[in-house]
C-alpha cells in the first residue's frame, strides 16, 4: 500500500499526508480552507487555501515574485499575530519553484505561512501550533511536515 494522499478542494492538486498526520472528515472542513491536515496528537495543523488577488495584484506578483504575494498575505492577517517587522517575508526556492514565507505568533502558538502559485492559482499553506509553549524542535518538525506537503503538491 502506498502513501496516503489528500485532495485540495476546487483544484486538481493533491498531496501526500505526512506520517503522524491525518485528514479530518470532509464535513469538518471550513469553507475558508481547501485542505486541512491535523497532527495525530492534535498539537498542530497544516491548511491550504486559495487566495485570489485582483488583476493588478496578479500583474505585480508576476513582475515582483512571491515576496509580494507573501507581503500581501501577511497584510491581510490580524496585525496582532504577526512576528514584528524585524522578520520580513522572505523567498526560497525548491525544485525550480519560488515560494514566499513568513512566520506568525498567535499568543505563543507559532506558525509558518508559505505562499506559492500552481496552475495559474495562488495558494497559502499555513502550518500552525495549537498548544502554547512547544519548543523550537516541535516548530522545526512542523516546518518539515509543511515542506513535505508542499513538495508532494508541486513535485
N, C-alpha and C positions, 0 to 999 in steps of 0.2 A: 504494500500500500504506500502510495506517495505522500508527499506533504499535504496538509490540509490547506485549503485556499478559501478566500473570501472574494466577493464581488463588490465593486463600487457602484452604488445605485446611480442610474441615469447615464452610465457610460459603459464602454467596452473594457474598462480597466478591471483587472483582478490581480490579486496578490497572494502571497504565501503567509499563513499565520505562523508567527514565531513560536518556538517551543515554550511552554509555560503560559500561553495566551489562549483566549477563546473569543468567538464572535457571539455576542448575546442574540437571543431570538429576535427576528426581524421586527416584531411588533414593539420592541423596546427602543428602536432606533428613532430618535427625534427627527422631524423633517429638516432641521438645520444641518444634519450630518448626512454624508453619503456612505460612510463606512465607520464602524466603531469596533475596536478590539479592546479587550479587558484582560489585564494580568490575572492569572488564576487566584491570587491572594487578594484581589480587588484593590491593590495599593496604587495602581496606575492604569491609564488608558491611552490608546492611540486612536485619534479620529482623523477622518479625511472629509473635507468638504470642498465643493467647487466655489470659487469666488468669481464674481462677474464684473470686471472693470468696464467702464464705459469706453466708447470708441477712441476718445482722445487718450485715455489712460493706456489702452492697448497699444496705440502708436508709440507712446512714450516708453512703455515696457519693452517693445520690440527694439527701440533705439538704445535705452539705458540699461536693460537687462533685469535680472532677478533682484538686484539690490533695490530697485524702485518698487517692485512688487512686494518685497519684504517690508519696506518702509510704509507702503500703503496698508498692508495687512496689520502692521504694528499700530498705525494711527487709528484704525477702526476699533481697537481693543480699549477696554477700560484703562484709563491712564494710571489708575492705582495699582494695576497688576503688572506693569512693565518694569523690567530692570532699568535703572536710571540711564540717561543718555551716554554715560561713560562706556556703555556696552552697546554701540550702534549695531544695526543689522549688518550681516556680513554675507559673503558669497563663497560657495565651494563648488568644486566640480567632481562629478562621479560618473565614470563611464561616458565621457564626452558630453555630458549634460551639465548645465549650470543650475544651481539651486540657491535660493536665498534663505537666510535663517536669522532668528533672534530668540532670546530666552525671556521667560516670564517668571514672576514670583507672586503667587496669589496667597498671601498670608502664610508663607512658609512652605507652601506646596509648589515646588518648582516645575517648570515646563519648558519645552523646546518646540519651536514652531519652524517648519521648513515649508517654503513655497516653491512651486515648480509649475511648468506647463507640460501638457501632454495632449496630443491630438487637437491642438488649437484651443484647448480649455486651460484654465488656470486653477490650481489646487493649493490648499493649505493642509498640511499634515501636522497635527498637534499631538505631542507626547506630554502627558501631564501626570504628576504625582497626585495621589488623593489622600495621602497621610502626611501630616507635618513631621518635620524632624528626621526625615530619611536622609541618609548620608550621601556623600559625593559618589561613592561606589554604586549606590542604588540609582542615582541620576545617570551615571555612566552606562549602567546596564540598560536603562530606559532609552538613552540615546542610541545605543547599539541596536536595540529592538526596532526603533524608529527607522534607522538606516536600513535594516534588513527588510522592513516592509517597503520602503522606498525603492530599494534595489530590486525587489521582486515585482514592483509595479512598472518600472521603467527599463528593465533588463532587455 
